[in-house]
């Protein structure tokens, strides 16, 4: 099972930017679709973005489309989330997740229960 470690969170002013990273262990990163989710205090974990195993397909939650960009580097076993134009409501713990889709499925999903591996999360705090 792949293991995931997020980094890059921090405190940023509204309107600012961060680049979140998620490093995966193992040598088969390219068979995993990857997702980013977030959870604010008192709220359920929600979908942010996902990317297919090849990087050719990406999907975003409506609330972040146009401000956030998900990408991946399979040679580095890393997925990124560039977060721009941050708003106070973006403050949350951000988690990356991995779903083994095998060598031919180039899709990703917004459903958290379809991801088997999760990182420990990285905190994003936005000051207004």
Secondary structure by P-SEA (a helix, b strand, c coil): cbbbbbcbbbbbcccbbbbbbbbbccccccccccbbbbbcccccccccccccccccbbbbcccccccbbbbbcccccbbbbbbcccccccccbbbbbbbbccccccccccccccccccccbbbbbbcc
